[in-house]
Amino acid sequence: MRVCENRDFVVKLEDMNKTLYSWLIFFPGLSVVSALLQNIIYFLLGQQIFMLDSFDSWFVIINITAFIGSMLLLKYYSSQRYWFVLAAGAFYYVCYFFHTVVFYTILRFQKFADYHTPMLFVSIAAGILYAVSLMSLRAKSARWLKLAGVFMFIIGLTFLFTLIGRVTHISFATGNTIEKISQWTTFVSSLVPILFILHFIKELKKSTDVPARKVLQSWVGFAGFAGGLLTLIFGVIISSECHSSLYWADMGYKHTLELAQMCDPGIFTNRKGDTLRYRLLKPLDYDPAKKYPIVISLPYGGQPGTDTIRQIEGAVAAELLMKDDNRRRYPAFIFIPNCPPGAGWGGIPHYPEVDSLVFDAIIALDRQFSIDENRRYVTGLSRGGFGTWNFICKRPDMFAAAVPVAGGGDPRLAPRIVHMAIWAFHGEKDKNVPVAGARNMIDAIKRAGGTPRYTEYPDEGHNIWDKVSKTPGLLDWIFAQRRE
């Protein structure tokens, strides 16, 4: 009787191992597919991937399925008595989980930004420790796991060096190179689970062939089925949104190309050797004997690659002011700095910025052309909206008026801009940049004694420029402002 019981136990253990190996092949495979899809979209859209409506759901789903796969992997380490790997792996997955939560909170609610870099350092360090533990395995059957450790170690060191490069004072050109290295490292890291898959395929083949059970009745089976189905559904949705975004980007490119052809291209180089490309539209019938205002139109461009035309994409104020009737009614210089890939105008926590370079370029233009220094205006949408708030908070002495659209700022800096002429716009249903970003700034300025204007659209989301551009009296208000 005891022999039969022992035999039944062995069969059940083998069946459990086959089930475990099967899911340890499935979940890493799901991670590879989803990570590759996300990386491809990121290469196509750049930071705009975070603006897609379905990104929230997609991000949550792929991280939940990755977490389930991680728990199964830890169970395997425990069954094989890989205690060092088990401890290091558990520590890494805990760190990765908290970093993911912090990243998502920053992305959607602009909170906990100060925790991002420290959590990322800890997560990378934990990943390197995990890699070392895999490399230390002595079992002959674990050669794929050891190879995975080698790749993870190299990838971890690369991430560590790029992160150090980001937080230290480096030139913008170097920062751009670091961003590209980081992108490709992320792409390569998405392939590492393939090595785990190869290991468990080998383990599965060594297992005794026993009748398959209906594992979908278990929570793992349900999670695997649901995770696979949801990943497929939202993978199709986010791919469709990517296609739509690229389509509208191509349509918008025609307007951007028209704008670029009307403007004079320029390159500014500062004392450090950092360069900024820009476009400048001069007033009609420009007369050097007169003084003209200048409008800094911050684009939300920064598309992947080196296309200098797409880098001024989203300079919506410039597109409005380049119309012939507006150029005649409001003679002014229109300055459009290029938004390099992987950078912005500031105001977004822990994101590379080129604001100081733009300030220096504006001052250089003052020396070159007949520009009224008391009539500098800055405006921008989305990333340009963040930049607008950032510009006036950092250099309130430089600007006479600002029109931030669908952006956010730091309310702690509100006392600096109480005397600034500000007219902000936002959509209440904006999912990409929560309306709280604008509300908090406006409230903080009012509490400090300022009188900013604020227009909020209750039924609109992120794309509100069409309504903003048709606001009665907006352009008259802008060009009436002077810095005292």
Secondary structure per residue as TSV (DSSP state, phi and psi in degrees):
chain	resnum	aa	ss	phi	psi
A	1	M	-	360.0	-42.3
A	2	R	H	-66.5	-36.2
A	3	V	H	-62.5	-42.5
A	4	C	H	-62.8	-41.9
A	5	E	H	-62.4	-42.3
A	6	N	H	-63.8	-38.9
A	7	R	H	-65.8	-42.2
A	8	D	H	-62.5	-37.2
A	9	F	H	-64.1	-41.7
A	10	V	H	-63.7	-43.7
A	11	V	H	-62.2	-43.8
A	12	K	H	-64.8	-38.6
A	13	L	H	-64.5	-42.0
A	14	E	H	-64.6	-40.3
A	15	D	H	-63.9	-40.6
A	16	M	H	-63.0	-40.4
A	17	N	H	-63.8	-42.6
A	18	K	H	-61.9	-42.3
A	19	T	H	-63.9	-45.2
A	20	L	H	-61.5	-44.7
A	21	Y	H	-63.4	-38.7
A	22	S	H	-62.0	-44.5
A	23	W	H	-73.8	-27.8
A	24	L	H	-73.7	-12.7
A	25	I	H	-89.8	-40.3
A	26	F	H	-66.7	-51.4
A	27	F	H	-66.1	-44.1
A	28	P	H	-61.6	-36.5
A	29	G	H	-62.0	-41.0
A	30	L	H	-64.0	-38.8
A	31	S	H	-65.0	-40.5
A	32	V	H	-62.8	-48.3
A	33	V	H	-61.8	-47.8
A	34	S	H	-67.2	-39.0
A	35	A	H	-67.3	-40.1
A	36	L	H	-63.8	-42.7
A	37	L	H	-61.2	-45.5
A	38	Q	H	-64.5	-40.0
A	39	N	H	-66.3	-38.9
A	40	I	H	-62.8	-45.3
A	41	I	H	-64.1	-37.4
A	42	Y	H	-64.6	-39.9
A	43	F	H	-64.5	-33.9
A	44	L	H	-77.7	-40.7
A	45	L	H	-106.6	-19.8
A	46	G	G	67.8	-141.3
A	47	Q	G	-65.2	-14.4
A	48	Q	G	-65.9	-15.6
A	49	I	G	-58.9	-33.8
A	50	F	G	-72.7	-11.9
A	51	M	G	-90.6	-10.0
A	52	L	S	-66.1	140.2
A	53	D	T	-60.5	-34.5
A	54	S	T	-90.4	1.1
A	55	F	H	-64.0	-37.3
A	56	D	H	-54.6	-53.6
A	57	S	H	-64.8	-42.3
A	58	W	H	-59.5	-46.9
A	59	F	H	-61.1	-43.6
A	60	V	H	-65.6	-44.8
A	61	I	H	-63.5	-49.3
A	62	I	H	-67.4	-29.8
A	63	N	H	-77.8	-32.1
A	64	I	H	-66.7	-45.8
A	65	T	H	-64.5	-36.8
A	66	A	H	-65.3	-37.1
A	67	F	H	-66.0	-41.2
A	68	I	H	-63.4	-44.0
A	69	G	H	-60.8	-35.9
A	70	S	H	-66.2	-40.5
A	71	M	H	-64.2	-39.2
A	72	L	H	-66.8	-36.3
A	73	L	H	-65.6	-39.9
A	74	L	H	-65.2	-35.8
A	75	K	H	-62.5	-39.7
A	76	Y	H	-64.1	-45.5
A	77	Y	H	-58.1	-39.9
A	78	S	H	-65.0	-42.5
A	79	S	H	-65.7	-29.0
A	80	Q	T	-92.1	-1.9
A	81	R	T	61.1	37.4
A	82	Y	-	-87.7	75.2
A	83	W	H	-65.7	-40.2
A	84	F	H	-64.5	-44.6
A	85	V	H	-64.1	-40.6
A	86	L	H	-60.7	-47.5
A	87	A	H	-65.8	-45.6
A	88	A	H	-66.0	-40.9
A	89	G	H	-64.4	-43.1
A	90	A	H	-62.4	-42.4
A	91	F	H	-62.8	-42.9
A	92	Y	H	-63.5	-45.3
A	93	Y	H	-67.3	-33.3
A	94	V	H	-65.5	-45.7
A	95	C	H	-63.2	-42.8
A	96	Y	H	-63.5	-39.8
A	97	F	H	-60.7	-48.6
A	98	F	H	-67.7	-36.4
A	99	H	H	-64.2	-40.2
A	100	T	H	-62.2	-42.6
A	101	V	H	-62.6	-43.8
A	102	V	H	-64.0	-44.2
A	103	F	H	-60.4	-45.9
A	104	Y	H	-64.3	-39.3
A	105	T	H	-65.7	-40.8
A	106	I	H	-64.0	-44.5
A	107	L	H	-63.7	-40.5
A	108	R	H	-101.4	-27.3
A	109	F	H	-123.8	0.7
A	110	Q	-	52.6	41.8
A	111	K	-	-123.5	157.9
A	112	F	-	63.4	25.7
A	113	A	G	-61.1	-33.6
A	114	D	G	-67.5	-17.1
A	115	Y	G	-90.2	-10.6
A	116	H	H	-63.6	-54.8
A	117	T	H	-62.8	-46.5
A	118	P	H	-59.6	-41.6
A	119	M	H	-66.1	-35.5
A	120	L	H	-67.8	-40.5
A	121	F	H	-59.3	-47.6
A	122	V	H	-64.0	-41.9
A	123	S	H	-63.9	-42.6
A	124	I	H	-66.2	-43.4
A	125	A	H	-61.7	-41.2
A	126	A	H	-65.1	-36.2
A	127	G	H	-65.2	-38.9
A	128	I	H	-65.6	-41.4
A	129	L	H	-61.5	-42.0
A	130	Y	H	-60.7	-41.9
A	131	A	H	-63.0	-42.2
A	132	V	H	-62.1	-39.5
A	133	S	H	-63.9	-38.4
A	134	L	H	-68.0	-39.6
A	135	M	H	-65.0	-23.7
A	136	S	T	-85.1	-3.9
A	137	L	-	-62.0	136.4
A	138	R	-	-104.2	-12.3
A	139	A	-	-64.5	133.2
A	140	K	G	-64.5	-28.4
A	141	S	G	-77.8	-2.8
A	142	A	G	-106.4	26.5
A	143	R	H	-65.0	-33.2
A	144	W	H	-69.0	-35.8
A	145	L	H	-67.5	-39.3
A	146	K	H	-65.2	-39.8
A	147	L	H	-65.9	-38.2
A	148	A	H	-60.9	-39.7
A	149	G	H	-61.8	-40.0
A	150	V	H	-61.2	-48.2
A	151	F	H	-64.1	-41.9
A	152	M	H	-63.8	-35.4
A	153	F	H	-65.1	-45.8
A	154	I	H	-64.7	-44.4
A	155	I	H	-63.8	-42.1
A	156	G	H	-61.4	-43.8
A	157	L	H	-63.6	-39.2
A	158	T	H	-63.2	-45.6
A	159	F	H	-60.5	-39.8
A	160	L	H	-63.7	-45.6
A	161	F	H	-67.2	-38.2
A	162	T	H	-67.1	-36.5
A	163	L	H	-67.1	-42.0
A	164	I	H	-61.1	-39.5
A	165	G	H	-63.1	-35.2
A	166	R	H	-70.4	-38.0
A	167	V	H	-87.5	-8.7
A	168	T	S	-95.9	164.5
A	169	H	-	-80.3	105.0
A	170	I	-	-126.4	164.5
A	171	S	-	-70.4	157.6
A	172	F	H	-64.1	-37.6
A	173	A	H	-59.8	-43.0
A	174	T	H	-64.7	-40.3
A	175	G	H	-61.3	-37.8
A	176	N	H	-65.7	-39.8
A	177	T	H	-64.8	-41.4
A	178	I	H	-61.4	-39.8
A	179	E	H	-62.0	-41.2
A	180	K	H	-66.2	-42.2
A	181	I	H	-60.9	-41.6
A	182	S	H	-63.3	-40.8
A	183	Q	H	-62.1	-47.3
A	184	W	H	-70.2	-33.3
A	185	T	H	-65.0	-40.7
A	186	T	H	-61.5	-40.4
A	187	F	H	-63.1	-46.0
A	188	V	H	-64.5	-38.7
A	189	S	H	-63.6	-26.4
A	190	S	T	-69.2	-14.0
A	191	L	T	-92.7	-12.1
A	192	V	T	-58.1	-39.1
A	193	P	H	-57.3	-18.4
A	194	I	H	-61.3	-36.1
A	195	L	H	-66.2	-37.4
A	196	F	H	-65.9	-39.5
A	197	I	H	-60.7	-44.2
A	198	L	H	-62.1	-37.4
A	199	H	H	-62.9	-46.9
A	200	F	H	-77.5	-22.6
A	201	I	H	-64.2	-43.0
A	202	K	H	-64.1	-41.9
A	203	E	H	-65.1	-37.6
A	204	L	H	-65.6	-38.9
A	205	K	H	-66.2	-30.3
A	206	K	H	-78.8	-16.8
A	207	S	S	-72.1	149.4
A	208	T	-	-67.2	136.1
A	209	D	-	-78.8	109.2
A	210	V	-	-123.2	160.4
A	211	P	-	-57.3	134.9
A	212	A	-	-71.1	143.4
A	213	R	-	-101.4	166.9
A	214	K	-	-82.6	79.2
A	215	V	G	-70.9	-14.4
A	216	L	G	-66.6	-13.5
A	217	Q	G	-77.2	-15.5
A	218	S	S	-85.9	165.4
A	219	W	H	-67.0	-30.8
A	220	V	H	-67.5	-42.5
A	221	G	H	-62.4	-43.0
A	222	F	H	-64.1	-44.1
A	223	A	H	-63.5	-40.2
A	224	G	H	-65.0	-44.6
A	225	F	H	-64.6	-47.5
A	226	A	H	-65.8	-42.8
A	227	G	H	-63.2	-43.4
A	228	G	H	-64.0	-43.6
A	229	L	H	-65.5	-46.2
A	230	L	H	-67.1	-36.7
A	231	T	H	-63.3	-40.9
A	232	L	H	-63.6	-47.8
A	233	I	H	-61.8	-51.7
A	234	F	H	-76.0	-20.9
A	235	G	H	-65.5	-41.1
A	236	V	H	-66.0	-42.4
A	237	I	H	-64.8	-48.0
A	238	I	H	-69.4	-30.9
A	239	S	H	-67.2	-39.8
A	240	S	H	-64.5	-41.8
A	241	E	H	-65.5	-36.3
A	242	C	H	-62.3	-45.0
A	243	H	H	-61.1	-43.7
A	244	S	H	-64.2	-41.0
A	245	S	H	-63.2	-41.3
A	246	L	H	-65.8	-36.8
A	247	Y	H	-63.0	-49.4
A	248	W	H	-69.6	-27.9
A	249	A	H	-66.2	-38.7
A	250	D	H	-66.1	-38.4
A	251	M	H	-66.0	-44.4
A	252	G	H	-66.2	-25.8
A	253	Y	H	-62.0	-32.6
A	254	K	H	-63.8	-42.4
A	255	H	H	-68.0	-38.4
A	256	T	H	-65.5	-40.3
A	257	L	H	-64.0	-40.3
A	258	E	H	-61.9	-42.6
A	259	L	H	-63.0	-45.5
A	260	A	H	-61.9	-36.6
A	261	Q	H	-70.4	-26.1
A	262	M	H	-80.7	-22.6
A	263	C	S	-97.1	158.7
A	264	D	E	-88.9	129.1
A	265	P	E	-77.3	149.1
A	266	G	E	-149.0	161.8
A	267	I	E	-134.0	124.8
A	268	F	E	-108.3	136.6
A	269	T	E	-124.9	126.8
A	270	N	-	-89.0	-175.3
A	271	R	T	-67.0	-25.1
A	272	K	T	-81.2	-8.8
A	273	G	S	93.9	1.2
A	274	D	-	-72.7	139.3
A	275	T	E	-116.8	147.5
A	276	L	E	-132.3	118.5
A	277	R	E	-81.5	150.0
A	278	Y	E	-156.1	168.4
A	279	R	E	-123.0	141.7
A	280	L	E	-132.2	123.8
A	281	L	E	-105.0	118.1
A	282	K	-	-83.2	158.8
A	283	P	-	-64.5	151.0
A	284	L	T	-62.0	137.5
A	285	D	T	54.9	48.2
A	286	Y	-	-56.2	128.8
A	287	D	-	-120.9	109.9
A	288	P	T	-58.9	-17.0
A	289	A	T	-79.6	-12.4
A	290	K	S	-103.6	160.6
A	291	K	-	-104.0	134.0
A	292	Y	E	-122.2	146.5
A	293	P	E	-72.3	165.1
A	294	I	E	-131.1	134.4
A	295	V	E	-108.6	120.3
A	296	I	E	-92.3	109.7
A	297	S	E	-102.0	105.4
A	298	L	E	-84.8	116.9
A	299	P	-	-78.1	161.6
A	300	Y	-	-99.3	18.4
A	301	G	-	-57.4	-120.2
A	302	G	-	71.6	30.7
A	303	Q	-	-65.7	156.9
A	304	P	S	-58.9	150.8
A	305	G	S	95.2	-166.7
A	306	T	S	-117.2	21.7
A	307	D	-	-71.2	104.1
A	308	T	T	-72.2	-14.2
A	309	I	T	-75.8	-47.9
A	310	R	G	-66.3	-19.3
A	311	Q	G	-73.0	-11.1
A	312	I	G	-108.5	14.1
A	313	E	T	-65.6	137.1
A	314	G	T	87.4	15.5
A	315	A	-	-82.5	68.9
A	316	V	H	-64.8	-36.8
A	317	A	H	-64.2	-38.1
A	318	A	H	-65.1	-39.7
A	319	E	H	-63.6	-34.1
A	320	L	H	-72.4	-43.2
A	321	L	H	-79.7	-13.5
A	322	M	T	-78.8	-10.9
A	323	K	S	-62.9	142.6
A	324	D	H	-58.2	-43.1
A	325	D	H	-66.7	-36.2
A	326	N	H	-71.4	-34.7
A	327	R	H	-65.5	-33.9
A	328	R	H	-78.1	-35.6
A	329	R	H	-78.5	-33.7
A	330	Y	S	-126.6	73.8
A	331	P	-	-62.7	121.7
A	332	A	-	-163.2	160.4
A	333	F	E	-80.7	138.0
A	334	I	E	-115.8	114.9
A	335	F	E	-108.2	123.8
A	336	I	E	-124.5	98.7
A	337	P	E	-72.1	141.6
A	338	N	-	-68.9	137.5
A	339	C	-	-96.6	102.2
A	340	P	-	-65.9	154.9
A	341	P	T	-58.5	135.1
A	342	G	T	76.5	14.2
A	343	A	-	-135.9	170.2
A	344	G	B	-151.9	-169.4
A	345	W	S	-96.7	8.4
A	346	G	S	94.6	168.2
A	347	G	-	94.2	-15.1
A	348	I	S	-102.9	117.6
A	349	P	T	-55.6	136.1
A	350	H	T	56.6	39.9
A	351	Y	-	-129.4	131.9
A	352	P	-	-54.7	140.1
A	353	E	B	-135.1	151.9
A	354	V	-	-124.5	30.9
A	355	D	H	-63.1	-43.9
A	356	S	H	-62.1	-35.8
A	357	L	H	-65.3	-39.0
A	358	V	H	-67.2	-42.3
A	359	F	H	-58.0	-44.9
A	360	D	H	-64.1	-38.0
A	361	A	H	-66.0	-38.3
A	362	I	H	-63.2	-43.7
A	363	I	H	-63.9	-37.4
A	364	A	H	-64.7	-36.7
A	365	L	H	-67.0	-34.3
A	366	D	H	-58.3	-37.8
A	367	R	H	-74.7	-27.8
A	368	Q	H	-87.4	-32.8
A	369	F	S	-126.6	170.2
A	370	S	-	-87.0	84.1
A	371	I	E	-112.9	135.1
A	372	D	E	-79.8	109.1
A	373	E	E	-66.7	-16.5
A	374	N	E	-92.1	3.3
A	375	R	E	-132.2	52.7
A	376	R	E	-94.9	129.3
A	377	Y	E	-123.3	142.1
A	378	V	E	-129.3	139.1
A	379	T	E	-152.8	157.8
A	380	G	E	-175.5	158.1
A	381	L	E	-114.1	138.8
A	382	S	T	62.2	-113.2
A	383	R	H	-58.5	-35.6
A	384	G	H	-68.3	-28.7
A	385	G	H	-67.7	-43.6
A	386	F	H	-59.0	-43.9
A	387	G	H	-63.2	-37.3
A	388	T	H	-61.7	-48.1
A	389	W	H	-60.3	-42.2
A	390	N	H	-64.7	-42.3
A	391	F	H	-61.3	-47.3
A	392	I	H	-73.8	-27.3
A	393	C	H	-73.8	-36.2
A	394	K	H	-79.9	-37.5
A	395	R	-	-131.4	66.0
A	396	P	T	-63.1	-20.9
A	397	D	T	-74.3	-12.5
A	398	M	T	-94.6	-24.8
A	399	F	-	-119.6	147.8
A	400	A	S	-96.7	-25.4
A	401	A	E	-158.1	157.8
A	402	A	E	-144.3	142.5
A	403	V	E	-129.1	84.3
A	404	P	E	-80.4	131.0
A	405	V	E	-121.6	123.2
A	406	A	S	53.4	48.1
A	407	G	-	-133.6	-178.7
A	408	G	-	-144.2	163.3
A	409	G	-	-144.3	-169.4
A	410	D	-	-101.4	106.9
A	411	P	G	-58.5	-23.4
A	412	R	G	-64.5	-20.8
A	413	L	G	-95.1	3.4
A	414	A	G	-56.2	-39.2
A	415	P	G	-57.5	-21.2
A	416	R	G	-72.8	-21.3
A	417	I	G	-121.7	26.5
A	418	V	T	-65.8	-26.2
A	419	H	T	-97.8	4.5
A	420	M	S	-82.8	141.2
A	421	A	E	-80.4	112.5
A	422	I	E	-128.4	134.9
A	423	W	E	-132.6	103.8
A	424	A	E	-100.1	151.6
A	425	F	E	-133.2	144.5
A	426	H	E	-159.7	155.2
A	427	G	E	-100.1	133.2
A	428	E	T	-62.9	-31.7
A	429	K	T	-98.2	22.8
A	430	D	-	-68.2	116.2
A	431	K	S	-88.3	-24.7
A	432	N	S	-79.3	-44.1
A	433	V	S	-127.2	100.2
A	434	P	-	-51.9	140.3
A	435	V	T	-60.5	-21.1
A	436	A	H	-58.4	-29.1
A	437	G	H	-59.2	-42.8
A	438	A	H	-77.9	-43.6
A	439	R	H	-58.4	-44.3
A	440	N	H	-63.6	-38.9
A	441	M	H	-66.8	-45.6
A	442	I	H	-62.6	-44.9
A	443	D	H	-62.3	-41.3
A	444	A	H	-65.9	-39.2
A	445	I	H	-65.6	-42.0
A	446	K	H	-64.2	-41.0
A	447	R	H	-64.2	-29.6
A	448	A	T	-83.4	-4.1
A	449	G	T	108.0	4.5
A	450	G	-	-85.2	168.1
A	451	T	-	-130.9	63.4
A	452	P	-	-73.9	156.7
A	453	R	E	-94.6	147.6
A	454	Y	E	-148.2	127.6
A	455	T	E	-120.6	123.1
A	456	E	E	-120.6	131.9
A	457	Y	E	-98.1	113.5
A	458	P	T	-67.1	-25.2
A	459	D	T	-112.3	15.9
A	460	E	-	-115.3	156.9
A	461	G	-	-104.6	-126.1
A	462	H	S	-84.1	-34.9
A	463	N	-	-87.7	83.3
A	464	I	-	-114.3	2.5
A	465	W	H	-60.6	-34.9
A	466	D	H	-57.8	-41.2
A	467	K	H	-72.5	-40.0
A	468	V	H	-61.2	-44.9
A	469	S	H	-64.5	-20.9
A	470	K	T	-99.0	9.6
A	471	T	-	-65.6	120.5
A	472	P	T	-59.2	129.9
A	473	G	T	80.7	2.8
A	474	L	H	-62.3	-50.3
A	475	L	H	-67.4	-38.4
A	476	D	H	-59.7	-41.4
A	477	W	H	-63.9	-44.7
A	478	I	H	-59.5	-53.0
A	479	F	H	-76.4	-6.0
A	480	A	T	-85.6	-11.0
A	481	Q	-	-82.5	142.0
A	482	R	-	-136.9	146.1
A	483	R	-	-88.0	124.7
A	484	E	-	-82.8	360.0
